Amino acid sequence: MREKILIVDDEEDIVSFIKDYLEDEGYEVYTANNGREALLASTKALDLILLDIMMPDFDGFEVCKKIREAISCPIIFLSARQSESDRIKGLGVGGDDYVVKPFSIKELKARIEAHLRREKRVPLNNKSKISFEKLTLDINAHKVYYGEEIILLTAKEFDIVELLAIHSGQVFSKEQIYGKVWGYDAEGDSSTVAEHVKKIRAKFIKVDAQLNHISTVWGVGYRWERCK
């Protein structure tokens, strides 16, 4: 089955160019030209979203925040804005990657493929589920459950939880987490890890005020505690 990708950008030439290229590569492609159309299109069963920042109605940051409550597929920001603060904000509101315009279409394809591969990956130890009392990580399905309730995490949030949970008790620095989750050649820096951990904790506490498996090791990084 072909993966479904949504392109959101108000520059029709860019949308048309990316759409034609991705369709030639075998993807099923949807498009939106503004934030409002993006919110409507996000109700489809999407595998990945390419999201511009500067758009009518809602900017990309607002769109990302709104759809993250209901969708967990990877979101790659596409933007001419190059500042570090914009990249950090994009990752902080739920984005998984940030590509600066103008970009190489081959590099964009490589990033798309990398994110889609992560969504499908099978753990090396072939253990598809890990449980910590009522909290369960379904590695193959890329989902976290608290009892029967799903805790909706973004792709990067899940990757952080998976990394820490599989290595329960081991301390990882923010730099190590960033390198393993985003890739060592990714644009940005490790400060975004703290923002993602903050969001994970908020989602955990929302289902149970005592649910906080991620401990901060001051001056070092983070560690997963089996019982917390």
C-alpha positions, 0 to 999 in steps of 0.5 A: 500500500502506498504511503500517504503524504500531505504537502501544505504550502501556499506557494503553488509552484513548490507544491506542484513540484514536490507533488509531481516528484513524490508521485513519481516515486510512488507516494500518494500525495494530498495538498493544501494551500493554507492552514485551514485546508491543512486542518481539513486534510489532516483528518485523512490517514496520513503517513507524513506531513510536509508543512510550510510555516508562513501561510494564510489563516493559520501559520505552520506552527499553529497548524502543527499544534492543532493537529498534534492532538489527533495525529502522530505521523511525522511532520517535516517543516519546510521554511525559508526561516533559518533562525535557530529559534524558529527551528527550535520552535518547530520541533517544540510544537510537535515537528519531527524535522525542519528543512530550510528553503531552498532545499534539494529535492533528493535530500527531502526525499531522503529525509521522508524515507528516513522518517517513514522507515522509523515508523515501520522499524522492528526492535532488534530484540524482537520484543514488540511490547514493554510494560511498566505496571499499567504503562505499555509500549507497543514498539511495532504499532508505535503506540503507548497505552495506559491500561486500555487508553492510548497516550498519543505521542508524536513520532519523536516523543515516542522515539525518546520514550522507546530509547529510555524505556528499552535502556531502563535505568541508564542515563542519557545526556540530551546530546546523546538523545538528540543524536540517536533520535534526530540523527547526528547530522540533523539541523538544530541542537539538543535543547529541543530534547528538554521541550519534548521531555516536558511534553511527554511528562505532561501527557503522562500526568494527564492520564495519571498524576503519579505517572512520571517514569522519566527522571532528570539526572541534574547536570547529566540528562534523563533516565527511565525509572521502572516504578515512579 
